[in-house]
């Protein structure tokens, strides 16, 4: 289970550097966030879906 700080770090890295800069482990974590409801899930969907 990842911590809140790890979730935030992956989201920030994906938002600023793009999906290509993420490692396999970070991508797995981002996709876990993607399935969440709430603001964190919304941010992850925006990054992945490109909106």
ZIPEGI-V177527 format. One record per backbone hydrogen bond with DSSP energy under -1.0 kcal/mol. CO is the residue of the C=O (numbers start at 1). NH is the residue of the N-H. E is the energy in kcal/mol with one decimal. If there is no record, write none. Layout:
co=CO nh=NH e=E
co=CO nh=NH e=E
This chain:
co=3 nh=7 e=-2.2
co=4 nh=8 e=-2.4
co=5 nh=9 e=-2.5
co=6 nh=10 e=-2.2
co=7 nh=11 e=-2.2
co=8 nh=12 e=-2.7
co=9 nh=13 e=-2.3
co=10 nh=14 e=-2.5
co=11 nh=15 e=-2.5
co=12 nh=16 e=-2.3
co=13 nh=17 e=-2.8
co=18 nh=21 e=-1.2
co=19 nh=22 e=-1.6
co=23 nh=27 e=-2.6
co=24 nh=28 e=-2.3
co=25 nh=29 e=-1.9
co=26 nh=30 e=-2.6
co=27 nh=31 e=-2.4
co=28 nh=32 e=-1.6
co=29 nh=33 e=-2.2
co=30 nh=34 e=-2.4
co=31 nh=35 e=-1.1
co=33 nh=36 e=-2.0
co=38 nh=42 e=-2.2
co=39 nh=43 e=-2.3
co=40 nh=44 e=-2.1
co=41 nh=45 e=-2.5
co=42 nh=46 e=-2.2
co=43 nh=47 e=-1.9
co=44 nh=48 e=-2.6
co=45 nh=49 e=-2.9
co=46 nh=51 e=-1.4
